[in-house]
Amino acid sequence: MTDGSRSRSSLAPGLAAVALFGVLAAAILGSAGGFGEPAGFPAGESVVHNIGYALFDIDLGEIAAEGFLAAFLIIALALDVALDAAIYLAKREDGGSIVSALTDGGRDIVDGDIHTVGDDPTANTVDRDVDTDPDNGGTH
């Protein structure tokens, strides 16, 4: 047995979706006739070079475009600030000092060897090959 109000409340989202689809379909089909003929770029012109010239606001391109240097610099600055903030937030404080988030989980590095801190320091030992020949660019 179902309640009449319950079936009407479950019907409302479906009707809203159908109504939204109708509105969007009418808007898309109504505007399709208003578009003009597509216009391409001139033959033989490098579109990639012209986009690069427009990005850095250089007037060397054959295709007229607006300059985007200010927008490019603002986006670069915003991304730099976001990266710096992410690195700052990834650090954590341990005993009043900042500890880097790029630790390796508590392993000690001794003379190029990585040892696990615990009862048996040789259980998970990884020897790093160090080039000792100065002719090959080695330091020792």
C-alpha positions in Angstrom: 0.0 0.0 0.0 1.4 3.4 -1.0 0.6 6.8 0.3 -0.7 9.2 -2.3 1.5 12.1 -1.1 4.6 9.9 -1.2 4.0 9.0 -4.9 3.5 12.7 -5.8 6.8 13.7 -4.1 8.8 11.1 -6.0 7.2 12.2 -9.2 8.2 15.9 -8.8 12.0 15.4 -9.5 11.2 13.5 -12.7 8.8 16.2 -13.9 11.4 18.9 -13.1 14.0 17.0 -15.2 11.6 16.7 -18.2 10.7 20.4 -17.9 14.4 21.3 -17.8 15.1 19.2 -20.8 12.3 20.9 -22.7 13.6 24.3 -21.9 17.2 23.5 -22.9 16.0 21.8 -26.1 13.9 24.8 -27.1 16.8 27.2 -26.4 19.3 25.1 -28.4 16.9 24.5 -31.4 15.8 28.1 -31.4 19.3 29.5 -31.6 20.5 27.1 -34.2 19.0 29.2 -37.1 20.6 32.4 -35.8 24.2 31.4 -36.4 26.0 32.8 -39.4 28.3 30.9 -41.8 31.4 29.5 -40.2 34.5 31.5 -41.0 37.9 29.9 -41.0 41.4 31.3 -40.8 43.2 32.5 -44.0 44.9 29.8 -46.0 48.6 29.4 -45.4 48.6 31.2 -42.0 50.0 29.5 -38.9 47.3 29.5 -36.3 49.6 28.2 -33.6 52.1 31.0 -34.1 49.3 33.6 -34.0 47.9 32.1 -30.7 51.4 32.3 -29.2 51.8 35.9 -30.4 48.4 36.8 -28.9 49.2 35.1 -25.6 52.3 37.2 -25.1 50.8 40.4 -26.7 53.4 40.5 -29.6 52.2 42.2 -32.8 53.9 39.8 -35.2 50.9 37.7 -36.2 49.1 38.0 -39.5 45.7 37.3 -37.9 44.3 40.1 -35.7 43.9 39.1 -32.0 43.7 40.6 -28.6 46.7 40.4 -26.3 46.5 38.2 -23.3 49.8 39.0 -21.5 48.1 40.4 -18.4 45.8 37.4 -18.1 48.8 35.1 -18.6 50.8 36.8 -15.8 47.8 36.9 -13.4 47.2 33.1 -13.9 50.9 32.4 -13.5 51.0 34.3 -10.2 47.8 32.7 -8.9 49.2 29.2 -9.7 52.5 30.0 -8.0 50.7 31.2 -4.9 48.5 28.1 -4.9 51.6 25.8 -5.2 53.4 27.7 -2.4 50.3 27.4 -0.2 50.0 23.7 -0.9 53.6 23.1 0.1 53.2 25.2 3.3 50.0 23.3 4.3 51.7 20.0 3.6 54.3 20.7 6.3 53.4 19.8 9.8 54.7 20.9 13.2 56.4 18.4 15.4 57.5 19.6 18.8 57.4 23.3 17.9 59.5 22.9 14.7 58.3 22.5 11.1 58.9 19.0 9.7 58.9 18.5 6.0 56.1 16.4 4.5 58.6 14.8 2.2 59.9 12.4 4.8 60.4 8.7 4.0 58.5 7.2 7.0 61.2 7.0 9.6 64.2 5.5 7.9 67.7 6.6 8.8 70.1 7.4 6.0 73.7 6.6 7.0 76.5 6.8 4.5 74.3 6.3 1.5 72.5 3.3 3.1 68.9 3.5 4.1 68.1 1.6 7.3 64.7 1.0 8.9 64.4 2.2 12.4 63.6 -0.7 14.7 64.9 -3.8 16.2 66.8 -5.1 13.1 68.4 -2.2 11.2 69.6 -4.5 8.4 66.3 -6.1 7.6 65.3 -3.4 5.0 68.7 -2.2 3.9 69.0 -0.6 0.5 72.5 0.1 -0.8 72.8 3.0 -3.2 75.4 2.6 -5.9 77.6 5.7 -5.7 79.9 6.3 -8.6 83.4 6.7 -7.1 85.2 7.1 -10.5 86.0 10.8 -11.0 86.3 10.2 -14.8 82.6 9.3 -14.9 81.5 12.3 -13.0 81.7 10.7 -9.5 82.6 12.8 -6.5 84.8 10.3 -4.6 
